[in-house]
Amino acid sequence: MISSVKPVPVPVPVPIPVTVLGGYLGAGKTTLVNRLLSGDHGRRLAVLVNDFGEVNIDVDLITSHDGDTINLQNGCVCCSIADKLGESLDRVLALDPSPDQVVIEASGVADPAKVAAYGYGWPGCRLDAVIVLADAETIQARAKDQFVGELVTRQLRGADLVLVTKSDLVSPEVLDSVVGWVHDITAVPVLPVTRGEVDPEVVLAMSRSDLDVGSARVATRDSPPLTDADAMFETATLAPPGPLARARLEATMNLWSQDVVRVKGIVWVAEADGGNAQPHVVQRVGLRWSIEPAPTDIDLEAGGGRLVVVVLRGALDATALINDLVDAE
């Protein structure tokens, strides 16, 4: 007897869109991540963060964090990328409820187009867009640098959208020049932004079907990898035994050359007047640096903290630099 019962169709899971954020060290990716996590966009985001270095300092700099994971009242979750990106993707895709969208913050020395390959073929995912951030002050100099120029240019050419950050720090004439230069290299939309102040819809609502993606961009993703980042950069981490003197820290920031490509961390800083030490966020990109009070909800043990220094390998000794900073105390 032939059964008259019709098979029940099995629903096909809808792939979760993936957006990749890329850009060289200090371009402002973490600032944008913070904007996305706190924005009123109505999406449950799963954000995977990853910074080049021994310790993922970017997690420490995100407001309302708890270890290496952030859970927010708006339903967003932020996790650090484990040793394998695929395993991290599986972890967030298994969340209940599942995320509406996954955002991957690529390392500052990674090729975001290669990270985007996970969006192409990973089960349960589909790639929406690769968005690359470029520092208006330094991007052209970085692109000409004999050590990192190929990497920086490759990052730009892998983009579907470029956000030119820190646009308020250059003149209108320079900004126009940078935007035109980036567009000539990439032939994709270029948008100047300040302090990550970009409409979340610009980042989250992009769909590759709406973008003019030419064969040159596909070729970029299929081309051979660059030299491994570990061969290009040296990284050292400082966990100071106590507060750092502000005067010494400021003098060090001024003394270090541009071969120190990135400094980032949270440490206790003591003022010259002998007042109580307070946690401060320390950042340096190129020759520009800042030492600012840390957010009040940062949970940092008294006298603790850490500082990551990234230098061009062979140009400077990162470990010696941070040791000099402590030994001088």
C-alpha positions as a LaTeX table, in Angstrom:
\begin{tabular}{lrrr}
\hline
Residue & $x$ (\AA) & $y$ (\AA) & $z$ (\AA) \\
\hline
Met1 & 0.00 & 0.00 & 0.00 \\
Ile2 & 1.27 & 3.38 & $-0.94$ \\
Ser3 & 1.06 & 5.89 & 1.88 \\
Ser4 & $-0.91$ & 9.04 & 1.20 \\
Val5 & 0.96 & 10.99 & 3.85 \\
Lys6 & 2.93 & 13.78 & 2.26 \\
Pro7 & 6.40 & 14.48 & 3.62 \\
Val8 & 6.69 & 17.59 & 5.72 \\
Pro9 & 9.13 & 20.03 & 4.13 \\
Val10 & 12.16 & 20.75 & 6.28 \\
Pro11 & 12.77 & 24.49 & 6.65 \\
Val12 & 16.08 & 25.65 & 5.27 \\
Pro13 & 17.99 & 27.78 & 7.81 \\
Val14 & 18.55 & 31.33 & 6.68 \\
Pro15 & 22.30 & 32.10 & 6.62 \\
Ile16 & 23.40 & 34.76 & 9.08 \\
Pro17 & 25.01 & 37.79 & 7.40 \\
Val18 & 28.67 & 38.45 & 8.20 \\
Thr19 & 30.39 & 41.85 & 8.03 \\
Val20 & 34.18 & 42.07 & 8.25 \\
Leu21 & 35.86 & 45.20 & 9.64 \\
Gly22 & 39.47 & 45.67 & 8.58 \\
Gly23 & 42.16 & 48.31 & 8.49 \\
Tyr24 & 45.70 & 48.92 & 9.65 \\
Leu25 & 46.68 & 49.27 & 13.31 \\
Gly26 & 45.13 & 52.35 & 14.91 \\
Ala27 & 42.57 & 53.04 & 12.18 \\
Gly28 & 39.70 & 53.09 & 14.69 \\
Lys29 & 38.14 & 49.64 & 14.38 \\
Thr30 & 37.52 & 49.26 & 18.12 \\
Thr31 & 35.85 & 52.68 & 18.30 \\
Leu32 & 33.47 & 51.61 & 15.55 \\
Val33 & 32.82 & 48.29 & 17.31 \\
Asn34 & 31.83 & 50.19 & 20.45 \\
Arg35 & 29.44 & 52.32 & 18.39 \\
Leu36 & 27.86 & 49.25 & 16.88 \\
Leu37 & 27.47 & 47.48 & 20.21 \\
Ser38 & 25.85 & 50.47 & 21.90 \\
Gly39 & 23.88 & 51.75 & 18.91 \\
Asp40 & 20.10 & 51.81 & 18.74 \\
His41 & 19.86 & 49.71 & 15.58 \\
Gly42 & 17.52 & 46.98 & 16.79 \\
Arg43 & 19.86 & 44.13 & 15.81 \\
Arg44 & 21.23 & 41.37 & 18.00 \\
Leu45 & 24.89 & 41.51 & 16.98 \\
Ala46 & 27.56 & 38.93 & 17.67 \\
Val47 & 30.87 & 40.77 & 17.42 \\
Leu48 & 34.15 & 38.87 & 17.25 \\
Val49 & 37.17 & 41.01 & 18.09 \\
Asn50 & 40.79 & 40.20 & 17.35 \\
Asp51 & 43.86 & 42.40 & 17.73 \\
Phe52 & 47.45 & 41.54 & 16.83 \\
Gly53 & 49.47 & 41.04 & 19.98 \\
Glu54 & 50.09 & 38.74 & 22.89 \\
Val55 & 46.98 & 40.00 & 24.66 \\
Asn56 & 43.74 & 41.13 & 23.03 \\
Ile57 & 43.72 & 44.64 & 24.48 \\
Asp58 & 40.71 & 45.62 & 22.37 \\
Val59 & 38.46 & 43.62 & 24.70 \\
Asp60 & 39.69 & 45.67 & 27.67 \\
Leu61 & 38.84 & 48.91 & 25.93 \\
Ile62 & 35.21 & 48.07 & 25.25 \\
Thr63 & 32.79 & 49.59 & 27.77 \\
Ser64 & 30.80 & 47.23 & 30.04 \\
His65 & 33.03 & 44.22 & 29.53 \\
Asp66 & 33.28 & 41.05 & 31.58 \\
Gly67 & 36.51 & 39.23 & 30.89 \\
Asp68 & 36.71 & 38.36 & 27.21 \\
Thr69 & 32.95 & 38.42 & 26.66 \\
Ile70 & 30.44 & 41.25 & 26.63 \\
Asn71 & 26.73 & 40.77 & 27.11 \\
Leu72 & 24.61 & 43.88 & 26.64 \\
Gln73 & 21.04 & 44.68 & 27.52 \\
Asn74 & 20.23 & 45.30 & 23.85 \\
Gly75 & 20.96 & 41.63 & 23.11 \\
Cys76 & 24.37 & 42.13 & 21.54 \\
Val77 & 27.26 & 39.90 & 22.52 \\
Cys78 & 30.99 & 40.47 & 21.99 \\
Cys79 & 33.55 & 37.67 & 22.14 \\
Ser80 & 37.27 & 37.41 & 21.57 \\
Ile81 & 38.37 & 35.28 & 18.66 \\
Ala82 & 39.88 & 31.98 & 19.76 \\
Asp83 & 42.84 & 30.28 & 18.10 \\
Lys84 & 40.62 & 29.32 & 15.17 \\
Leu85 & 38.13 & 31.76 & 13.69 \\
Gly86 & 35.91 & 28.92 & 12.53 \\
Glu87 & 35.47 & 27.64 & 16.09 \\
Ser88 & 34.58 & 31.15 & 17.25 \\
Leu89 & 32.00 & 31.44 & 14.49 \\
Asp90 & 30.47 & 28.11 & 15.48 \\
Arg91 & 30.24 & 29.37 & 19.06 \\
Val92 & 28.29 & 32.51 & 18.22 \\
Leu93 & 26.14 & 30.81 & 15.59 \\
Ala94 & 25.02 & 28.35 & 18.27 \\
Leu95 & 23.75 & 31.13 & 20.55 \\
Asp96 & 20.09 & 31.00 & 21.55 \\
Pro97 & 18.55 & 33.20 & 20.37 \\
Ser98 & 20.79 & 33.28 & 17.35 \\
Pro99 & 22.36 & 36.59 & 16.32 \\
Asp100 & 20.84 & 38.69 & 13.57 \\
Gln101 & 24.30 & 39.51 & 12.25 \\
Val102 & 27.95 & 38.66 & 12.89 \\
Val103 & 30.64 & 41.35 & 12.80 \\
Ile104 & 34.28 & 40.25 & 12.69 \\
Glu105 & 36.98 & 42.75 & 13.64 \\
Ala106 & 40.05 & 41.57 & 11.73 \\
Ser107 & 43.51 & 42.09 & 13.15 \\
Gly108 & 45.20 & 45.34 & 12.18 \\
Val109 & 47.84 & 43.38 & 10.26 \\
Ala110 & 45.45 & 40.88 & 8.67 \\
Asp111 & 44.13 & 40.80 & 5.13 \\
Pro112 & 40.38 & 41.35 & 5.72 \\
Ala113 & 39.56 & 39.81 & 2.35 \\
Lys114 & 40.98 & 36.51 & 3.57 \\
Val115 & 38.99 & 36.75 & 6.80 \\
Ala116 & 35.95 & 37.34 & 4.60 \\
Ala117 & 36.46 & 33.89 & 3.07 \\
Tyr118 & 34.70 & 32.52 & 6.15 \\
Gly119 & 31.63 & 34.49 & 5.19 \\
Tyr120 & 31.67 & 32.87 & 1.76 \\
Gly121 & 31.83 & 29.24 & 2.75 \\
Trp122 & 31.31 & 28.70 & 6.49 \\
Pro123 & 28.11 & 26.76 & 7.22 \\
Gly124 & 25.32 & 29.04 & 8.39 \\
Cys125 & 26.99 & 32.25 & 7.15 \\
Arg126 & 26.85 & 34.54 & 4.16 \\
Leu127 & 29.15 & 37.49 & 3.54 \\
Asp128 & 27.52 & 40.90 & 3.46 \\
Ala129 & 30.49 & 43.23 & 3.07 \\
Val130 & 34.13 & 43.96 & 3.85 \\
Ile131 & 34.49 & 47.42 & 5.38 \\
Val132 & 38.01 & 48.81 & 5.77 \\
Leu133 & 38.93 & 51.79 & 7.96 \\
Ala134 & 41.73 & 54.15 & 6.93 \\
Asp135 & 43.35 & 56.80 & 9.16 \\
Ala136 & 43.16 & 60.13 & 7.30 \\
Glu137 & 46.42 & 61.31 & 8.88 \\
Thr138 & 48.61 & 58.29 & 8.17 \\
Ile139 & 47.10 & 56.10 & 5.45 \\
Gln140 & 49.06 & 57.56 & 2.52 \\
Ala141 & 52.38 & 57.41 & 4.38 \\
Arg142 & 51.67 & 53.84 & 5.47 \\
Ala143 & 50.82 & 52.83 & 1.91 \\
Lys144 & 54.26 & 54.08 & 0.77 \\
Asp145 & 56.15 & 52.43 & 3.63 \\
Gln146 & 58.67 & 49.85 & 2.45 \\
Phe147 & 57.71 & 47.43 & 5.21 \\
Val148 & 53.91 & 47.67 & 5.47 \\
Gly149 & 52.91 & 49.47 & 2.28 \\
Glu150 & 51.91 & 46.29 & 0.43 \\
Leu151 & 49.79 & 45.16 & 3.38 \\
Val152 & 48.02 & 48.51 & 3.74 \\
Thr153 & 47.27 & 48.76 & 0.02 \\
Arg154 & 46.02 & 45.19 & $-0.06$ \\
Gln155 & 43.68 & 45.87 & 2.85 \\
Leu156 & 42.16 & 48.79 & 0.96 \\
Arg157 & 41.75 & 46.83 & $-2.26$ \\
Gly158 & 39.85 & 44.10 & $-0.43$ \\
Ala159 & 37.15 & 46.53 & 0.70 \\
Asp160 & 33.57 & 46.99 & $-0.42$ \\
Leu161 & 33.39 & 50.26 & 1.54 \\
Val162 & 36.19 & 52.40 & 3.01 \\
Leu163 & 35.63 & 54.63 & 6.04 \\
Val164 & 38.24 & 57.40 & 6.28 \\
Thr165 & 38.55 & 57.94 & 10.03 \\
Lys166 & 39.89 & 60.87 & 12.08 \\
Ser167 & 38.76 & 63.18 & 9.31 \\
Asp168 & 38.53 & 66.04 & 11.82 \\
Leu169 & 42.30 & 65.91 & 12.39 \\
Val170 & 43.20 & 67.02 & 8.86 \\
Ser171 & 42.29 & 70.06 & 6.80 \\
Pro172 & 39.39 & 69.87 & 4.31 \\
Glu173 & 41.91 & 70.04 & 1.48 \\
Val174 & 43.91 & 67.11 & 2.83 \\
Leu175 & 40.74 & 65.13 & 3.49 \\
Asp176 & 39.54 & 65.64 & $-0.08$ \\
Ser177 & 42.93 & 64.50 & $-1.33$ \\
Val178 & 42.90 & 61.37 & 0.85 \\
Val179 & 39.34 & 60.45 & $-0.12$ \\
Gly180 & 40.16 & 60.84 & $-3.82$ \\
Trp181 & 43.35 & 58.83 & $-3.44$ \\
Val182 & 41.55 & 55.98 & $-1.67$ \\
His183 & 38.81 & 55.94 & $-4.28$ \\
Asp184 & 41.37 & 55.79 & $-7.09$ \\
Ile185 & 42.91 & 52.70 & $-5.45$ \\
Thr186 & 39.69 & 50.91 & $-4.56$ \\
Ala187 & 36.93 & 52.17 & $-6.89$ \\
Val188 & 34.46 & 51.60 & $-4.02$ \\
Pro189 & 32.42 & 54.08 & $-1.93$ \\
Val190 & 34.58 & 56.14 & 0.46 \\
Leu191 & 33.01 & 57.82 & 3.49 \\
Pro192 & 34.84 & 60.24 & 5.86 \\
Val193 & 33.92 & 59.74 & 9.54 \\
Thr194 & 34.92 & 61.21 & 12.90 \\
Arg195 & 35.38 & 59.13 & 16.10 \\
Gly196 & 33.45 & 56.25 & 14.62 \\
Glu197 & 30.35 & 58.44 & 14.24 \\
Val198 & 28.76 & 56.62 & 11.33 \\
Asp199 & 25.15 & 55.56 & 10.99 \\
Pro200 & 25.07 & 51.86 & 11.99 \\
Glu201 & 22.83 & 51.24 & 8.99 \\
Val202 & 25.74 & 52.17 & 6.71 \\
Val203 & 27.77 & 49.33 & 8.19 \\
Leu204 & 25.10 & 46.78 & 9.04 \\
Ala205 & 22.64 & 47.13 & 6.18 \\
Met206 & 25.14 & 46.70 & 3.35 \\
Ser207 & 24.50 & 43.74 & 1.09 \\
Arg208 & 26.99 & 42.47 & $-1.46$ \\
Ser209 & 24.15 & 42.12 & $-3.93$ \\
Asp210 & 23.81 & 45.92 & $-3.79$ \\
Leu211 & 27.51 & 46.51 & $-4.40$ \\
Asp212 & 29.43 & 46.74 & $-7.63$ \\
Val213 & 31.97 & 44.00 & $-6.95$ \\
Gly214 & 34.31 & 43.68 & $-9.90$ \\
Ser215 & 36.60 & 40.87 & $-10.92$ \\
Ala216 & 39.60 & 42.75 & $-9.51$ \\
Arg217 & 38.19 & 42.44 & $-6.00$ \\
Val218 & 37.57 & 38.72 & $-6.41$ \\
Ala219 & 41.12 & 38.30 & $-7.66$ \\
Thr220 & 42.36 & 40.06 & $-4.53$ \\
Arg221 & 40.67 & 37.45 & $-2.35$ \\
Asp222 & 42.08 & 34.58 & $-4.37$ \\
Ser223 & 45.65 & 35.86 & $-4.54$ \\
Pro224 & 48.54 & 34.44 & $-2.46$ \\
Pro225 & 48.86 & 35.52 & 1.17 \\
Leu226 & 51.21 & 38.24 & 2.31 \\
Thr227 & 54.21 & 37.67 & 4.50 \\
Asp228 & 53.10 & 36.38 & 7.90 \\
Ala229 & 52.44 & 39.19 & 10.38 \\
Asp230 & 54.80 & 37.65 & 12.94 \\
Ala231 & 57.65 & 38.10 & 10.46 \\
Met232 & 56.82 & 41.78 & 9.97 \\
Phe233 & 56.11 & 42.89 & 13.53 \\
Glu234 & 57.42 & 42.37 & 17.03 \\
Thr235 & 55.09 & 42.67 & 19.99 \\
Ala236 & 55.79 & 42.96 & 23.70 \\
Thr237 & 53.43 & 43.25 & 26.65 \\
Leu238 & 54.12 & 45.22 & 29.82 \\
Ala239 & 52.35 & 44.36 & 33.06 \\
Pro240 & 53.76 & 47.12 & 35.30 \\
Pro241 & 54.31 & 46.23 & 38.96 \\
Gly242 & 52.86 & 49.58 & 40.00 \\
Pro243 & 51.67 & 52.96 & 38.71 \\
Leu244 & 53.67 & 54.66 & 35.96 \\
Ala245 & 54.74 & 58.27 & 36.41 \\
Arg246 & 52.80 & 60.45 & 33.98 \\
Ala247 & 55.79 & 62.68 & 33.19 \\
Arg248 & 57.93 & 59.66 & 32.29 \\
Leu249 & 55.14 & 58.13 & 30.22 \\
Glu250 & 54.59 & 61.36 & 28.28 \\
Ala251 & 58.32 & 61.76 & 27.66 \\
Thr252 & 58.48 & 58.20 & 26.37 \\
Met253 & 55.57 & 58.73 & 23.99 \\
Asn254 & 57.38 & 61.76 & 22.55 \\
Leu255 & 60.72 & 59.96 & 22.35 \\
Trp256 & 59.64 & 56.82 & 20.51 \\
Ser257 & 59.97 & 56.99 & 16.72 \\
Gln258 & 57.36 & 56.10 & 14.10 \\
Asp259 & 58.83 & 52.59 & 13.96 \\
Val260 & 56.69 & 52.06 & 17.05 \\
Val261 & 53.55 & 51.48 & 15.00 \\
Arg262 & 51.08 & 50.97 & 17.87 \\
Val263 & 50.84 & 51.32 & 21.64 \\
Lys264 & 47.61 & 50.41 & 23.38 \\
Gly265 & 46.54 & 49.50 & 26.90 \\
Ile266 & 45.19 & 50.47 & 30.30 \\
Val267 & 47.61 & 51.19 & 33.16 \\
Trp268 & 47.65 & 53.05 & 36.44 \\
Val269 & 49.18 & 56.51 & 36.07 \\
Ala270 & 50.48 & 58.67 & 38.93 \\
Glu271 & 50.45 & 62.45 & 38.56 \\
Ala272 & 53.53 & 64.55 & 39.33 \\
Asp273 & 51.85 & 66.19 & 42.33 \\
Gly274 & 51.80 & 62.90 & 44.19 \\
Gly275 & 48.03 & 62.51 & 43.95 \\
Asn276 & 46.32 & 59.15 & 43.87 \\
Ala277 & 47.07 & 57.05 & 40.82 \\
Gln278 & 44.15 & 56.37 & 38.47 \\
Pro279 & 43.61 & 53.94 & 35.55 \\
His280 & 44.31 & 55.57 & 32.19 \\
Val281 & 43.90 & 54.47 & 28.57 \\
Val282 & 47.22 & 54.86 & 26.74 \\
Gln283 & 47.24 & 54.91 & 22.94 \\
Arg284 & 49.81 & 55.81 & 20.31 \\
Val285 & 49.47 & 55.63 & 16.52 \\
Gly286 & 52.36 & 56.90 & 14.44 \\
Leu287 & 53.58 & 59.99 & 16.32 \\
Arg288 & 50.19 & 60.87 & 17.81 \\
Trp289 & 49.49 & 59.69 & 21.34 \\
Ser290 & 47.02 & 60.18 & 24.17 \\
Ile291 & 46.78 & 59.38 & 27.88 \\
Glu292 & 43.19 & 59.69 & 29.05 \\
Pro293 & 41.24 & 58.58 & 32.15 \\
Ala294 & 39.77 & 55.11 & 31.71 \\
Pro295 & 35.98 & 54.58 & 31.78 \\
Thr296 & 34.69 & 54.48 & 35.36 \\
Asp297 & 33.31 & 50.96 & 34.99 \\
Ile298 & 36.68 & 49.45 & 34.08 \\
Asp299 & 37.54 & 46.83 & 36.72 \\
Leu300 & 41.31 & 47.12 & 37.09 \\
Glu301 & 43.21 & 45.86 & 40.11 \\
Ala302 & 45.15 & 48.52 & 41.98 \\
Gly303 & 48.56 & 48.87 & 40.40 \\
Gly304 & 47.64 & 46.45 & 37.61 \\
Gly305 & 47.02 & 46.86 & 33.93 \\
Arg306 & 48.95 & 46.08 & 30.78 \\
Leu307 & 50.45 & 47.87 & 27.81 \\
Val308 & 51.07 & 46.36 & 24.37 \\
Val309 & 53.79 & 47.76 & 22.10 \\
Val310 & 53.96 & 46.80 & 18.40 \\
Val311 & 57.09 & 47.70 & 16.41 \\
Leu312 & 58.49 & 46.89 & 12.97 \\
Arg313 & 60.62 & 43.78 & 13.44 \\
Gly314 & 64.30 & 44.59 & 13.12 \\
Ala315 & 63.84 & 48.32 & 13.53 \\
Leu316 & 63.42 & 48.38 & 17.31 \\
Asp317 & 63.36 & 45.99 & 20.26 \\
Ala318 & 59.83 & 46.10 & 21.71 \\
Thr319 & 60.83 & 44.33 & 24.93 \\
Ala320 & 63.71 & 46.75 & 25.52 \\
Leu321 & 61.38 & 49.71 & 25.00 \\
Ile322 & 58.92 & 48.69 & 27.68 \\
Asn323 & 61.69 & 47.56 & 30.03 \\
Asp324 & 63.24 & 51.02 & 29.75 \\
Leu325 & 59.88 & 52.50 & 30.68 \\
Val326 & 59.70 & 50.48 & 33.90 \\
Asp327 & 63.41 & 50.64 & 34.77 \\
Ala328 & 63.29 & 54.42 & 34.66 \\
Glu329 & 60.63 & 54.53 & 37.38 \\
\hline
\end{tabular}
